Amino acid sequence: MERTQAVRACSRESISVTLESGVPQGSILGPKQFIQYAEDITRVLEKHELLYHLFADDTQGPPADVPRIASTLTNCFTDVSHWCAAKRLQLNASKTEVLWFGSAVNLSKMSPSESVVCVGSTAVDSTTVVRNLGVMFDAELSMREHVSRVAQVCFSICVGCDQCALD
């Protein structure tokens, strides 16, 4: 099946080009085809001795010794960038997140300078909350952010219904 792509900005459109690779976003087979296409990234992660979880468009791994793992992740991201380039993919540094898990006390002991992970020349700041498969995880695994958002959605639905005792 031949597919094309063009870019539209305001009222202007680029010329249409034929796509030689890729999977249509939102297609039923898309996630499975992408996993088959990208499955060999496991070799890159194993080379750096990382434990990981693969999802259709996401990879996760656990931290250990902060400076060592930050350095390992930076080196791994370099190899992942090379792997992506070989597959005609691009690792998006602006969408890359690092979340360090720990108790409030241990997290407060972490030096921001020793926990920096780089994707190419871009330093990825650690975040305190990430969304994974619809669940909001915070660094302390308290689930406060997730519970707060779920309650907010439930309350907004409840306020709009006719039969709610909270109206």
Secondary structure, DSSP 8 states (H G I E B T S, - for coil): ---EE--EETTEE---EE--S---TT-SSHHHHHHHHHTTHHHHHHHTT---EEETTEEE----SHHHHHHHHHHHHHHHHHHHHHTT----GGG--B-----HHHHHH--TTTT-EEETTEEE-B-SEEEETTEEEETT---HHHHHHHHHHHHHHHHH-TT-TT-
